[in-house]
């Protein structure tokens, strides 16, 4: 219901907005608990940005839900989730200095 409600009503309906915000808050809290535990157990880098990771996984889950509604198979959906996890882990394997340098290079004001 969440994605359908958001795409159909956006923030036009106060009740829909309240419900979707509450659902998003619960999902975010669960993601943050899992990611914090992973960080504490050194399954992810100690300098990993948990908020960015949660943003990534929220977006990935939304995309997977849309793919499911479009009729993708369970296997395909599992493969998408596994690929997204591997891609994020690979991107997180860079050193903190490499990530800072990448941010400096990619965030330049336009002329």
C-alpha positions in Angstrom: 0.0 0.0 0.0 2.8 2.4 0.9 4.2 2.9 -2.6 0.8 3.0 -4.3 -0.4 5.6 -1.8 2.6 7.8 -2.1 2.6 7.7 -5.9 -1.1 8.2 -6.2 -1.7 10.8 -3.5 1.8 12.2 -2.7 1.3 14.5 0.2 -2.2 15.8 -0.8 -4.1 13.6 1.7 -3.2 14.2 5.3 -4.3 10.7 6.5 -2.3 9.0 3.7 0.7 11.2 4.6 0.5 10.3 8.3 0.2 6.6 7.6 3.1 6.5 5.1 5.3 8.6 7.3 4.7 6.3 10.2 5.4 3.2 8.1 8.6 4.9 6.8 9.7 5.7 10.3 9.2 2.1 11.5 11.2 0.8 8.4 13.9 3.3 9.0 14.2 2.4 12.7 14.5 -1.3 11.8 17.1 -0.6 9.1 19.1 1.5 11.6 19.0 -1.2 14.2 20.3 -3.8 11.7 23.0 -1.5 10.3 24.1 -0.4 13.7 24.4 -4.0 14.8 26.4 -4.8 11.6 28.7 -1.9 12.3 29.2 -2.9 15.9 30.0 -6.5 14.8 32.4 -5.1 12.2 30.4 -6.5 9.3 30.6 -3.0 7.7 33.3 -0.4 7.9 33.6 1.5 11.2 33.4 4.8 9.3 30.4 3.7 7.2 27.6 6.3 7.0 24.6 4.5 8.4 22.2 7.1 7.2 23.4 6.8 3.7 23.3 3.1 3.9 19.7 3.2 5.1 18.8 5.6 2.3 20.3 3.2 -0.2 18.5 0.2 1.2 15.2 2.1 1.5 15.4 3.0 -2.2 16.5 -0.5 -3.2 13.5 -2.0 -1.3 11.1 0.4 -3.0 12.5 -0.6 -6.4 12.2 -4.3 -5.5 8.5 -3.8 -4.4 7.8 -2.1 -7.7 9.4 -4.9 -9.6 7.3 -7.4 -7.6 4.2 -5.5 -8.6 5.3 -5.6 -12.2 5.4 -9.4 -12.0 9.1 -10.2 -11.5 9.7 -13.7 -10.2 10.7 -14.3 -6.6 14.1 -15.5 -7.8 14.6 -12.3 -9.8 13.6 -10.2 -6.7 16.1 -12.2 -4.5 18.8 -11.7 -7.1 18.1 -7.9 -7.2 18.5 -7.8 -3.4 21.6 -9.8 -3.4 23.2 -7.7 -6.2 22.3 -4.5 -4.4 23.9 -5.8 -1.2 27.1 -6.9 -3.1 27.2 -3.5 -4.9 27.0 -1.6 -1.7 29.5 -3.7 0.1 31.9 -3.3 -2.8 31.5 0.5 -2.8 32.0 0.5 1.0 35.3 -1.4 0.6 37.1 1.8 -0.4 39.1 3.5 2.3 37.8 6.6 4.1 40.3 8.7 2.2 39.2 7.3 -1.2 35.6 8.1 -0.3 36.4 11.7 0.8 38.5 12.2 -2.4 35.6 10.9 -4.5 33.1 13.3 -2.8 35.5 16.2 -3.5 35.7 15.3 -7.1 32.1 14.6 -7.7 30.5 17.6 -5.9 31.7 20.6 -7.7 29.5 23.7 -8.3 28.6 24.3 -11.9 30.2 27.1 -13.7 
